[in-house]
Structure formats: structure tokens, C-alpha cells
């Protein structure tokens, strides 16, 4: 039975009480890839087998193909004026371990600990380093400071009896979370499984995604000659034009709770003053940056846009990215029982787009749309 809930007060309150999806607290044997030495094929086989069983943010940390950096480490880097390094060059203390995250998650409880995981979507500013001058880092550090001061994360720490002054979270930032070039054979074996696992970080219902779409003023990407074809290519000049950014955007728009996906380009000074989640009469950062996100789209439409509209620096990435989204969509559409799209300022256009996608969600039982502005045309769809 499918429930389309309106804006009545008692139903709006009820929408927060449905059963939450667990993110993976069951015990798992520790994966120690070091015992395989330089046997790259064996490492890949082990990673594939583990990935089939471990499909939640917490479980994937134990697979080792993805490393999560402490937000507190980025804050220190930003304050010191340093740029952050690739994964292989970061010190061990920069990373969370599975055991540390699991301990915090168990204390925080299933209702809260998805907020421990934040994925960053942004535009690389150079081929060698995504943020050579610390532009992105300064913005992320400012938002992270608010997140650690006043958010569902800090409420969870307080409720669990954890010290709010030591609140921290795990950030998925590709340059520091996935192995980067140049890679050894072992590091290469970790890269593709980690890249495929990005679906989990961007797409999980309970994790958080920040889109940092802003670019430095006057910034532009220079054209370059393709080494394979010899042709001159012009990179995507904006976040919206980039194929990789687009795929992160639509994956994070798939089933994620409304206020867990923020477009930081919409932030205002007023919203920042009100805090991440606080302030009277609304208008805080979370509410301002969550509004008007796109509705989910079908894999065929995503493939069309990726082939015909979006831009890739490497043309060979197109098929890879199409498969990433198709794999994500097929997985969530066959398993999701609840879709929670509250207060996103959606109108008829988004409702029509959503209606085209809903038949694919075979197990869907509840759809939460309260707080939107859907009219007759959208309802009819």
C-alpha cells in the first residue's frame, strides 16, 4: 500500500517515526590485505567478495579500499594554511579506523550515526591536485565547523552521552579517500573497488552529501590536447557541466533524506549565522541548501545526458560512469521501501519526473512528500 502524505500536522510528525534502515553494526571479520603481499589478483578477488557482503558506510570502511579522514584534521589543515595531501601521503592519525567508527556508531545509535558519514562532491581545479590553493578546503572547513557545533550529529553525541566538545565525523573526499596516481600495483588494486563503492557514500539514505559547486572568481579550465586522439579538448567549466559531478549529484538525489543533501553554493551569510540546524523561524544552512534538489532520474535518461550533454576530460570515462549510476539505481530501486522527500520546494515539474521513476521501485511502501508545493498537474502525474 502506497501512502502519499500531505502537510497535515499529525502526519508530518508521524513521518519521523518510521523504522530506520541500519547502516551496518553487525560484527565483521577484519580484512588485512597485507597478508597477500604483492598478489594483486588475490587482493582484487578478496575485495570483490567483501564488497558483495558489505554495502553500508560503516562496513565499507573495513574493506580498506576507501579511507575516511577525520573532519578535525581538515579543520587543522585549513587553519594552518596548508593544502591537503593525497591518500598515500597523509599520516595515519588523519584517518578513522573501522574500530573507532564502530565504537562511536554503537554509542550514537541507529537513529543518529548515519550523520557520522559525509561525502563531498566538487569540481577538481587542476589535473594534479583538486584544490591546489585551498579554495575548496576553506569552504568545507567553515561548514564543517558549523556541523560540529549545531547539527543532528552533535545532538546524537549529546543523546549518547558522548562529549560534544570532541564531536567529529568521517569525510569522504576522493583525493584523500581513494588511492591516487602514481599508484603501486597494490594501490591500483584498491582504486576501482573504492571508486565503485562511492555509490555508498553519495547514495546511502542516511549519509550526508555536500555539493561544493562554487569555483574561484574568474577561474577557467584551459584546453588541452588529448594524448590518445591528438584532438584539442575543453574541460567542463562548471560543476553542472562536469560528467563526474553530475553522476555524484544524481546518485545523491536518489533516495537520500531531504535535509541530508546540501548544495553549499546556495549558502548565504544569514544562513551561516543561524547555524547548520538552528535558528528560529527556519532559514538555517540545512534548510537553505537542501531546497530545490532534483528528483531521481532513470538510468536511460542519465546515460543520454552523460553522452550528449555532460563533459568529461577523458572520453573513456563515459561508459564507466553510466554503469556506476545504473548499478546504483538498480540496487536501490529493488530494495527501498520508503522514499523521504520532505520540504524540498518541489513543484509540478519535479512531481512529473518522480512519477516516471516510481514504477521502478518495486518494493516501495511509503512516499513522503509533505512540505512541497505540488499542484494538480503534479498530483495527476
N, C-alpha and C positions, 0 to 999 in steps of 0.2 A: 504494500500500500504506500503510495507516494503522497507525502504531506507538503503542500505549498503554504508556508506560514506567512501571514501578513504582519502588520505592525502593532497588533493589539498587545497591551502591556503584559498580560499573563503569558502569552505565547513568547514574547521577546525574552521573558525571564526563563521560561522553560527551555529555550534554545541553548542555554548554557549548561544544561543538566544532562545532555545525552552522554551516553557511555563513550569514553575517550579511548582512542587507539593507543596501545602500548608502543613504546619505542625500542624495546629490546633489553630488558633487565635480566633475562634468564641467563644462568651461568653458561660460559663458553670456554672451551679449552684454549689456552693461549697459543697463538701462532708464532713460532720462532723460525723465521726463514733462514737464519744464519746456518742452521744445520745442513742446508742443501748446498752450501759453498757456492761455486760458480755454475751449478747445474741449472741454467736458465730455463730449460724446458720443464724441469721438475717444479721450479718456482711458479711458473705460469700455471701449470696444472693444479697446484695446491691453491693458488689464488682463485682460480675459476671455481673449484669445488667449494671453497669457503664462501665465495660471493653468492652462490646459489642459496646458501643457508642463512646468510647474514645480510639482511636487507633493511636494517634500521640504522639511524645515525650512530647510536652507541655501539652496536655490534660491528659496524664497518670500521670503527677506529681500531679494533683488534685485528683486522685483516692486514693492516700496515701499509696498504697501497695508498692510503690517504693519511696525512698528518694534520692535526689541528693545532693552531697556535693560540696561546693564551692572549686574550684581549689586553690584559695588563701589560704584556710585552710590547704590543703595538703602541700603547699609550706612552711607555717609557721611550720607545724609539722616536715617536713624534716630538716629545718634549725635548729630547736631546738634539733634534735636528738631523738625525741620521736617517738614511733610507733603509728599507728592509731588504733582506737578502733572500736568495733562492733557498729552497728547502734544504739542499745538501750543505749549505754554508751556515745555517742557523745553529746556535748552540742547543744542546739538549734541553736546557731549562726553558726554552721558548715554547716547547710543546707540552700538550696534555698527554698523559698516558691513559690507556684504557682503564687501568685500575683506579686512577684518580677520578676520572669522569664517572665511572660506575659508582664510586662511593658517594659522590655528590648527588648523582641522579637518584640513588636509592633513598637518600635523606629527603630530597626535594619532593619525591613522589611523582606518580604517573601524570597527575594533573598539571604539573609545572615544568618538568625537566626538559621538554622539547625546546624551551626558551634558552637552554644552555647552548644550542647549536645555531649559529648564524652563518649564512652563506653570502658572499659578496659577488655581485655581478657588476662589471665595469668595463671600460674600454682601455686596452693596453695603449700606452703613449709612445712606445718605441718597440722595435723588434727584439732588442736585447734585454730590456728591463721595462716592466709595465708602468712604473712610476718613478722615473729617474730623479725627479726633483721633489718628491714627497707631496705632490699635489693631492692625490687621492688619499694618502695616509693622513693628511691634516684634517680632511673632512670626516673620514671614518673615525679618527680619534675623538673628534668633537661629539659625534653621535654616540660613540661607544661610551663616553663619559656620562652622557645622559642616561643611557641604557643601564649603566651600573649604579645610577643614583635613584631612578624612579621608573620602574617598569614591572611587568609581570615577573621577570626574572628576580628582581630584588624582593618582591612580595613573596615569591616562592622560597627564597633564602630565609626570610623572616619567619614564615609559617613553619619551616622545617627546623627552626632553632639554630640555623647557621648564622655566622657572623656577617651581617650586611656590609661591614667595612672591608671585608675580604672577598666580596662577590666578584666573580669572574665568569667568563664564558668562552666557548671554543669557536674560533673563527675559521671558516673555510675560505681561504684566499689562494687562488690557483697557484700563484708563483711560489708560495711558501708551503702549500699543501700537497702539490704533485711534484714529482721529480722533474727537474728542468735540464735542458741541454747546456753543456755537453753531459751525456749520461754514460755511465758504465753499463755493461751488459745486465747486471743485476738491477740497476736503476731503470733501465729500459723495460725490463720485465714488469716493473711496478707501475709504469706510466699508464698504459692503456687500460688495465683494470681500474686504476684510480680515476681515469677520465670517464669511464662508463659509470662509475659509482657517483659521479657528480649529480646524476638524476636524483639520488637520495638526498643530497644536501640541498639542492634547489627545489625539489619537488615534494618532499615529505609534508604531510598535512600540518604537523605541529612544529616543524623547524621554522626559523625566521630567515627571510631573504631581504637584503638591502641592495637596491639598484643605485649605483653611483653613476648617473648619466652625464654629469657636468664635466666639461673639458676646460682647460686653461683658456683664458681670454685670448683670442687671436690665434689659437693653436690650429694647425692643419697638418695633415699627413702628406708627405712628399710621394710622388710617383716613383716607381722602381721597375727594373727590368726583371721579368720572370726568368729564372735560370733554366727552366725546362723548355719553355716555348720561345724565349727571346723577345716576347712582346712586352710593351710597357703596360704596367698595371697601376691603377689608382686605388689605394685602400679606402675603406669606408671612412667618411669624415665625421660621422656622428655615431652615437650609441645606437640609435634607431636603425641606421643603415647596415650595421655590422651583423653578419650572419651568426657569429658566435654569441653576441649579446642578445640577438633575437631569440635564439634557442633557449638561452638561460631565462629569458623573460617569459616565454610561453610555458616552459616547464614549471616555473614558479607560480604561474597563474592557473595551473591545472586544478588542484584540489586544496591548496593551502588556505587556512583560515584567513578571513578578510584582513585583519589587522597584523598579520604576520608577514605581509609582503609590502615593503615600503619603497616608493620612488623618492630617493633623497633629493632629487632635482626639484621637487615641489616644496622643500622645506623653506620656511620663512623665519625671519628674526623673531616675530611674535610667537610662532610655534615653538621655536627653540627656547624662548624664555619660559613658556608654560611647561616645558619638560617633555620627556618621552611619552608618559602616560597621564600626567597630572593636569592641573588647571581646572578652574570652574568653567562651566558652560562650554566645554569642549574646546576644539581648536588647538589641541596639543600636537606634537610632532607625529605621533602614530596616526591620528585621525586625518591630519592634513595630507600625509604622504601615502596613505592607503587608498584614497579616493580615486575613482575612475580607472581602476585597473581593467585590462581587457578580459573578456570571457574566454573560456577554453576554446581551442580550435581542433578540428580533425586532422589526423596525420597527412592526408592528401592535400589539404589546404596549406598546411605548414610546408610540405615539400614544394608546392607550387611557388610559394613566396620565397623560399630559400633558393630555388633555381632561377626565378625570373626577376626578383626584386632586391633581395639582400646581397651584400657584397662580402666576398671572402678574399683575404690576402693570398691564400693558397686555394686554388680551384679544386684541388683534390679533397678538400675538407667537406665539400657539399654533401656527398653521399654518406660520409661518416656522421655528420650532424643530423641528417634526415633519419638515419637509423637510430640515433640516440633518442630523438623525440618519439618515433614510432614505438620503440621498446618501452619508453616511459608511459605513453598513453595506453598501450595495450595492457600494461601491468595494472595501472590504477583504475582503468575503466572496468576491468573484470573483478576488482576487489572492493572498490569504495562503496560503502553503504550509506554514507552521509556526505553531502556537499554543503559547505557553510560559507555563503557569500553575503554576509550581512553588511549593511551600511557602506556600500561601495559607490553610491550615487549612480547606479546603473539605471539606464532608461530603456526604451523600446529596442534600440539597436543592439544592446548587449543581450537583452532577453531573446531576441530572434536568433542571435548567434549561439546562445546557450541551448536553445531548443533544438538546434541542428545537431548538437553534441550529445544530448541526454539519452537518445536511444542506444548509444554505445555503452552506457553504464548499466549493465545487465542486472547488477545486484543492488542498485540504488533503492533506498527506502525513504530517506528524508532529504529534502532540499530546503535550505534556509535562505530566504530572500528578504527578510524584514529590513526596513530602513532604506530601501531603494526607491526609485521614482519610476517604476514600471507602469505604463498606461495600458489602455485597452488593446492596442496593437501588439504590445509585448506579451500580454496575457494570452491573447488569441494564438500566438505562435506556439 
